[in-house]
Amino acid sequence: MLQPYAENQDVTVSLAQARQKLDTFERKTMNRNVLTRLRSRSPFHPFLVIRALALMLTALLSVGAITIMVAPLLSRDIAIMISQLDSATSLPLPIAVGMLAGGALLFAFGAHMAALVAGRNAPLLTQEARIHQRLVSDVKRLEAQRAVSARLTPRPPRPRVHAS
């Protein structure tokens, strides 16, 4: 008679383990492959394009700031021109271009964060969706099995007929 109760306990333990596996998978998947999911959904998503352009602008402005610092060493005419530009502004030109590069980097960071948020809302990748579906079906199967075993009541023992 203890058999159905023992099976119900096994199902309950298995259900708890299956739910924990599903929760762990969802937590891990939530923050992994986020940009890949966004790229697979929309390769030219505006946040990805803005992020790439801002990073290219950051690189270009950084190279420009270094070039402006090195250029006066190469030619006297360039040195005079850069000194005139420096005197016309309140900030030395390499510092101004460097600050623009920093601003572009901050803009790229903002676009990256926005892309991460958009990627979290993107559908799962094919392999991730397959694993997630398997884990969800395991949980549902065990829940159904537990519900059925809870509804079933053990049958009383058959009365023994003795020939007298």
URGIFEN-V212078 format. One record per backbone hydrogen bond with DSSP energy under -0.5 kcal/mol. NH is the residue of the N-H (numbers start at 1). CO is the residue of the C=O. If there is no record, write none. Layout:
NH,CO + NH,CO
This chain:
6,2 + 7,3 + 8,4 + 9,5 + 10,6 + 11,7 + 12,8 + 13,9 + 14,10 + 15,11 + 16,12 + 17,13 + 18,14 + 19,15 + 20,16 + 21,17 + 22,18 + 23,19 + 24,20 + 25,21 + 26,22 + 27,23 + 28,24 + 29,25 + 30,26 + 31,27 + 31,28 + 32,28 + 37,33 + 38,34 + 39,35 + 40,36 + 41,37 + 42,38 + 45,42 + 48,45 + 49,45 + 50,46 + 51,47 + 52,48 + 53,49 + 54,50 + 55,51 + 56,52 + 57,53 + 58,54 + 59,55 + 60,56 + 61,57 + 62,58 + 63,59 + 64,60 + 65,61 + 66,62 + 67,63 + 68,64 + 69,65 + 70,66 + 71,67 + 72,68 + 73,70 + 74,70 + 74,71 + 75,71 + 79,75 + 80,76 + 81,77 + 82,78 + 83,79 + 84,80 + 85,81 + 86,82 + 87,83 + 88,84 + 89,85 + 96,92 + 97,93 + 98,94 + 99,95 + 100,96 + 101,97 + 102,98 + 103,99 + 104,100 + 105,101 + 106,102 + 107,103 + 108,104 + 109,105 + 110,106 + 111,107 + 112,108 + 113,109 + 114,110 + 115,111 + 116,112 + 117,113 + 118,114 + 119,115 + 120,116 + 121,117 + 122,119 + 129,125 + 130,126 + 131,127 + 132,128 + 133,129 + 134,130 + 135,131 + 136,132 + 137,133 + 138,134 + 139,135 + 140,136 + 141,137 + 142,138 + 143,139 + 144,140 + 145,141 + 146,142 + 147,143 + 148,144 + 149,145 + 150,146 + 151,147 + 152,148 + 162,160 + 164,162
